[in-house]
Amino acid sequence: MQIRTFRASSVERAWECARRELGSGLELVTTRSSREGGFLGLGGRRVIEITVAAREPELPPGRTVVPRSLQSTSSRSERSRVVDLQIGTAEHAWDGRVAEGATSPVPSGRLPDERSSLLGAIARTEASRVSTASPLSDIEGTVAAVLEQGDRPSGSIAGRFELPGRFLEVYATLLEQELDRSLADRAVAEARQELAPACWHDVKAVREAVAAALERMLPAVAPPAPASDGPRTLSLIGPTGVGKTTTLAKLAALLKLRLNLRVGLITCDTYRIAAVEQLRTYAEIIGLPLLVVEDPQQMREAKQRFADLDAVLVDTAGRSQNDRQRIEELQAFVEAAEPDEVHLVLSAVASDRVLRREAAAFTRVRTDRLLFSKLDEAVTFGPLFSLAVRLARPISYLTTGQEVPEHLEPATPARVAEILLGGAVRS
């Protein structure tokens, strides 16, 4: 077996060089992204380095395809087993010429077998994750340590590629969904361990085993505490623009129209004139009382006025995760409401980095549940799953559109795992 390292400006070009040098039947061992040149890690050129294992080299004697940048430096190639492609834009492409003694070019094309294609897809996903981080972005802000767990690129991924083909397919799906790599590794490893080898080539059995492993990772929603003397109170908090008011209306309609509970609404979102009117319209349509409060004392009084109801839903003003003063004001309102549950509403459209920052800011207030909105607009769902696991907070509800209350559903672990594996967003 030969172990060779190839360096290029992208994973695809490194794979092309490896295939031309060693033929087909390659397996990826490691990937690494770095920058050359620049100052203090800034600027410079991005270099992707892959290490591959070749069991049966297929390069015929006397046939070598040489990149233009290396044709004048054959002595360097003899000294080193690393094929280093020049990164300059003028020398990215192969010129198609065959070295002296060759009879014809090595045929080009994609990696020939399905397994190699999957390995290439995974390699590109992992290399992209590494290359998108920059020194400046890593320095910006302070995120709680628990949110950073599992976010560091691993050194070797060889063990992942010993998986049977069906497991590799599901693993590639999880990475495409931008699930944290450590969680993807764990889910696939647990599924393989629990599934009988006779079922390893059964697509349905493999997906169900991985889904079950994902379900076990999610924190379970604890049963509601015994009813107190007053109504059960739920408060929604979160950043601006995530759809808290619409989500509150969906919850109210669900409790009133489907469960036949007596529900009251309280809003302290007096910063947006339209927000109060929007909630007032929803309250009139559903037939619910609404109270508007402007300070924590009025919040306490409003709770007392709703003391004979079954449930109270509290809408709060959206806050930027960077505005500490406004978040402290929010905390005062939440404490005055004395909610049984505080649901942090986050948009599924937000990036993983934004989600972590928002969660770090709002957990200083209080967070009992995570509620993800706008799933119908999201592209990937791995960051939502990863955040719930990192925070050890259950996901309470998912919103999948604007219709009230149809586009609101409980976020059971089975449903979340289904969406993560490519299931339909709207059940």
C-alpha positions in Angstrom: 0.0 0.0 0.0 1.3 3.5 -0.9 0.6 6.5 1.2 0.9 9.7 -0.7 0.2 13.4 0.0 -1.0 15.9 -2.6 -1.4 19.6 -2.3 -3.4 22.0 -4.4 -5.7 25.0 -4.4 -8.8 22.8 -3.9 -9.8 19.3 -2.9 -11.0 18.6 -6.5 -7.6 19.5 -8.0 -5.7 17.5 -5.3 -8.0 14.5 -6.1 -7.3 14.9 -9.8 -3.6 14.9 -9.2 -3.8 11.8 -7.0 -5.9 9.9 -9.5 -3.5 10.7 -12.4 -0.5 9.6 -10.3 -2.0 6.5 -8.6 -5.0 5.5 -10.6 -8.4 4.6 -9.2 -9.2 2.7 -6.0 -7.9 5.5 -3.7 -9.0 6.0 -0.1 -8.8 9.3 1.8 -6.7 9.2 5.0 -6.6 12.9 6.1 -7.5 16.4 4.8 -5.9 19.6 5.9 -6.4 23.2 5.0 -3.7 25.9 5.5 -2.6 29.3 4.2 0.8 30.0 2.8 2.3 33.5 2.8 0.6 36.5 4.3 1.3 38.1 7.7 0.4 36.6 11.1 -2.0 34.1 9.4 -3.8 36.8 7.4 -3.9 36.9 3.6 -1.7 34.5 1.7 -2.9 31.6 -0.4 -5.2 28.7 0.7 -3.7 25.3 0.2 -5.6 22.0 0.6 -3.5 19.0 1.5 -4.9 15.4 1.2 -3.3 12.1 2.1 -4.5 9.1 0.3 -3.9 5.3 0.4 -3.5 3.3 -2.8 -3.7 -0.4 -2.6 -2.9 -1.2 -6.2 -1.1 1.6 -8.1 -2.3 1.6 -11.7 0.2 3.9 -13.3 1.9 2.0 -16.2 5.7 2.3 -16.6 6.8 5.3 -18.5 3.4 7.2 -18.3 3.3 10.3 -16.2 1.1 13.3 -16.6 3.0 16.3 -15.3 1.5 19.6 -14.3 3.0 22.5 -16.3 4.4 24.1 -13.1 6.5 21.0 -12.4 7.8 20.2 -15.9 10.9 22.3 -15.3 11.5 21.0 -11.8 11.8 17.3 -12.2 14.7 17.1 -9.6 12.3 18.5 -7.0 9.8 15.7 -7.8 12.5 13.1 -7.3 13.4 14.5 -3.9 9.9 14.6 -2.5 6.9 12.4 -2.6 4.6 15.4 -2.2 3.1 16.7 -5.4 2.8 20.4 -4.8 0.7 22.2 -7.4 1.4 25.9 -7.9 -1.5 28.0 -6.6 -1.2 30.9 -9.0 -4.2 31.5 -11.1 -2.3 31.2 -14.3 -1.2 27.6 -13.4 -4.3 26.0 -11.9 -5.1 23.8 -14.9 -3.3 20.8 -16.3 -2.1 21.4 -19.9 -2.8 17.9 -21.1 0.7 17.2 -22.3 2.2 13.7 -21.6 5.7 13.4 -20.2 8.6 12.1 -22.3 8.2 8.3 -23.0 4.4 8.3 -22.6 2.1 6.9 -25.3 -1.2 8.7 -24.4 -2.7 10.7 -21.7 -4.3 9.1 -18.7 -8.1 9.3 -19.2 -9.7 12.0 -17.1 -13.1 11.9 -15.3 -14.7 11.5 -11.9 -13.6 8.9 -9.4 -15.0 5.7 -11.0 -16.7 3.9 -8.1 -19.5 4.9 -5.8 -17.4 4.6 -2.7 -14.8 7.0 -4.0 -17.4 9.5 -5.0 -18.8 9.5 -1.5 -15.3 9.9 -0.1 -14.7 12.8 -2.4 -18.0 14.5 -1.3 -17.1 14.1 2.4 -13.6 15.4 1.8 -15.0 18.5 0.1 -17.4 19.1 2.9 -14.8 18.8 5.6 -12.2 20.9 3.7 -14.9 23.6 3.2 -15.6 23.6 6.9 -11.9 24.1 7.7 -11.2 26.7 5.1 -14.2 29.0 6.0 -12.7 29.8 9.4 -10.4 32.8 9.6 -8.2 34.1 12.5 -10.3 37.3 12.7 -13.6 35.5 12.9 -12.3 33.2 15.6 -11.3 36.2 17.7 -14.6 38.1 17.4 -16.9 37.8 20.4 -16.9 35.4 23.3 -19.1 32.4 23.0 -19.8 30.1 26.0 -17.4 27.2 26.1 -20.2 24.6 25.9 -21.2 26.0 22.5 -17.7 25.5 21.2 -17.5 21.8 22.0 -17.2 19.6 18.9 -16.4 22.5 16.6 -12.7 21.7 16.0 -11.6 19.9 12.9 -10.4 16.4 13.6 -6.9 15.3 12.6 -7.6 12.0 11.0 -10.8 10.7 9.4 -9.5 7.4 8.2 -11.7 5.4 10.6 -14.9 6.9 9.1 -14.1 5.4 5.7 -14.0 1.8 6.9 -17.8 2.0 6.9 -20.0 -0.1 4.6 -21.4 1.8 1.6 -24.8 2.4 3.0 -23.4 3.9 6.2 -21.2 6.1 4.2 -24.2 7.4 2.3 -26.0 8.4 5.5 -22.8 9.9 6.9 -22.4 12.1 3.8 -26.0 13.2 4.2 -25.3 14.3 7.8 -22.3 16.3 6.7 -24.2 17.9 3.9 -26.8 19.0 6.6 -23.8 20.6 8.4 -24.2 18.5 11.5 -21.3 18.7 13.9 -18.8 16.1 12.7 -18.4 14.5 16.2 -22.2 14.0 16.3 -22.2 12.5 12.9 -19.4 10.1 13.8 -21.2 9.1 17.0 -24.6 8.5 15.3 -23.1 6.3 12.5 -20.8 4.4 14.9 -23.7 3.6 17.3 -25.9 2.6 14.4 -23.3 0.2 13.0 -22.7 -1.3 16.4 -26.3 -2.0 17.0 -27.3 -3.2 13.5 -26.6 -6.8 12.6 -24.0 -7.1 9.8 -26.6 -8.9 7.7 -28.5 -5.6 7.5 -25.6 -3.3 6.7 -26.6 -3.2 3.0 -30.3 -2.5 3.7 -30.8 1.2 3.1 -34.0 1.4 5.2 -32.5 -0.5 8.1 -29.3 1.7 8.1 -31.3 4.9 8.0 -33.6 3.8 10.8 -30.6 2.8 13.0 -28.9 6.2 12.4 -32.2 8.0 13.1 -32.6 6.1 16.4 -29.1 7.1 17.4 -29.8 10.7 16.6 -33.0 10.6 18.6 -31.1 9.4 21.7 -28.8 12.4 21.5 -31.5 15.0 21.8 -32.5 16.1 25.3 -36.0 14.8 26.1 -38.8 17.2 27.0 -39.6 16.8 30.7 -43.2 16.3 31.6 -44.9 19.5 32.8 -44.6 20.3 36.5 -47.8 19.8 38.6 -50.2 22.7 38.1 -49.7 25.6 40.6 -52.4 27.8 41.9 -52.2 30.1 38.9 -52.2 29.6 35.1 -49.3 27.8 33.3 -47.2 30.6 31.9 -45.0 30.4 28.8 -42.7 33.2 27.7 -41.0 33.6 24.3 -37.7 35.3 24.0 -35.2 35.7 21.2 -33.5 38.1 18.7 -35.3 40.4 16.4 -36.9 39.1 13.2 -37.3 35.4 14.1 -41.1 35.4 14.2 -41.9 35.4 17.9 -45.3 37.2 17.6 -46.6 34.9 14.9 -45.3 31.9 16.8 -47.1 33.1 19.9 -50.3 33.4 17.9 -49.9 29.8 16.7 -49.4 28.5 20.2 -52.4 30.5 21.4 -54.6 29.0 18.6 -53.3 25.5 19.4 -54.2 25.8 23.1 -57.6 27.5 22.6 -59.0 25.8 19.4 -57.5 22.3 19.8 -57.2 21.9 23.5 -60.1 24.1 24.5 -58.0 26.0 27.2 -58.7 29.4 28.6 -55.7 31.5 27.3 -54.6 35.0 28.0 -51.9 37.0 26.0 -49.4 39.5 27.4 -47.0 41.6 25.3 -44.3 43.9 26.4 -43.1 44.5 22.8 -44.0 48.2 22.8 -40.9 49.1 20.7 -42.6 48.1 17.5 -46.0 49.6 17.0 -47.0 47.0 14.4 -46.2 44.2 16.8 -48.9 45.1 19.3 -51.5 45.6 16.5 -50.5 42.3 14.9 -51.0 40.4 18.2 -54.2 42.3 18.9 -55.6 41.2 15.5 -54.7 37.6 16.3 -56.3 37.9 19.7 -59.5 39.2 18.3 -59.7 36.5 15.6 -59.1 33.7 18.1 -61.1 35.3 20.8 -58.5 35.8 23.5 -57.9 38.7 26.0 -54.7 40.7 25.5 -52.8 43.0 27.9 -50.0 45.4 26.9 -47.4 46.2 29.6 -44.6 48.7 29.6 -42.6 47.8 32.7 -42.0 44.8 35.0 -44.5 46.1 37.6 -47.3 46.1 35.0 -46.2 42.6 34.0 -46.9 41.4 37.6 -50.3 43.1 37.6 -51.2 41.5 34.3 -50.4 38.1 35.6 -52.7 38.7 38.6 -55.5 39.7 36.3 -55.2 36.4 34.4 -55.0 34.3 37.6 -58.2 32.4 36.8 -57.1 31.3 33.3 -55.5 27.9 32.3 -52.5 29.4 30.4 -50.8 32.7 29.8 -48.5 33.4 26.8 -46.0 36.2 27.1 -44.6 37.9 24.0 -41.4 39.9 24.5 -39.5 42.4 22.3 -36.8 41.1 20.1 -33.2 42.0 21.2 -29.9 42.0 19.4 -27.5 39.5 20.9 -24.9 42.3 21.0 -27.1 44.7 23.1 -26.4 43.8 26.7 -28.5 46.6 28.1 -31.6 45.6 26.3 -31.1 42.0 27.2 -30.9 43.0 30.9 -34.2 44.8 30.5 -35.6 41.7 28.9 -34.4 39.7 31.9 -36.4 42.0 34.3 -39.6 41.4 32.3 -39.1 37.6 32.3 -38.5 37.5 36.0 -41.6 39.6 36.7 -43.7 37.2 34.5 -42.5 34.2 36.6 -43.0 31.8 33.6 -43.1 28.1 34.0 -41.3 27.7 30.7 -39.1 30.1 28.7 -38.7 29.2 25.0 -35.8 30.7 23.1 -37.0 31.3 19.5 -34.3 31.1 16.9 -34.5 31.2 13.1 -33.6 28.0 11.2 -32.2 30.3 8.5 -29.4 31.6 10.7 -25.9 30.2 10.3 -24.3 28.0 13.0 -22.1 30.8 14.2 -25.0 33.2 14.6 -27.1 30.6 16.4 -24.3 30.0 18.9 -23.9 33.7 19.5 -27.6 34.2 20.0 -27.9 31.3 22.3 -24.9 32.4 24.4 -26.5 35.9 24.8 -30.0 34.7 25.7 -29.2 31.9 28.0 -28.0 34.5 30.4 -31.6 35.5 30.7 -33.1 32.0 30.9 -33.7 29.2 28.5 -35.8 26.1 29.2 -36.6 25.1 25.6 -35.5 25.9 22.1 -38.1 26.7 19.4 -37.0 26.9 15.8 -38.9 29.0 13.3 -38.8 29.3 9.5 -37.8 25.7 8.8 -39.5 26.1 5.4 -36.9 28.7 4.5 -33.8 26.8 5.8 -31.2 25.0 3.6 -29.6 22.8 6.2 -30.7 21.6 9.7 -27.6 20.2 11.3 -26.8 23.4 13.2 -30.2 23.3 14.9 -29.6 19.8 16.1 -26.0 20.5 17.1 -27.1 23.5 19.2 -29.7 21.5 21.1 -27.2 18.9 22.0 -24.5 21.4 23.0 -26.9 23.3 25.2 -28.6 20.2 26.5 -32.0 21.9 25.9 -35.0 20.1 24.4 -36.6 21.5 21.2 -40.2 22.3 21.9 -41.8 23.3 18.6 -41.0 23.8 14.9 -42.6 26.4 12.7 -42.8 25.6 9.0 -44.7 28.5 7.4 -47.0 31.4 8.1 -50.4 29.7 8.5 -51.9 29.8 12.1 -51.9 27.3 13.7 -51.3 24.7 10.9 -47.6 25.5 10.5 -46.6 24.7 14.1 -45.8 21.2 15.3 -44.2 19.6 18.4 -40.5 18.9 17.8 -40.4 15.2 18.8 -36.9 13.6 18.6 -38.2 11.3 15.9 -39.4 14.2 13.8 -36.2 16.2 14.2 -34.1 13.2 13.2 -36.4 12.6 10.2 -35.8 16.2 8.9 -32.1 15.9 9.5 -31.9 12.9 7.3 -33.7 14.6 4.5 -37.4 14.2 5.4 -40.1 16.6 4.3 -40.2 19.8 6.4 -44.0 19.9 6.5 -45.4 16.6 7.8 
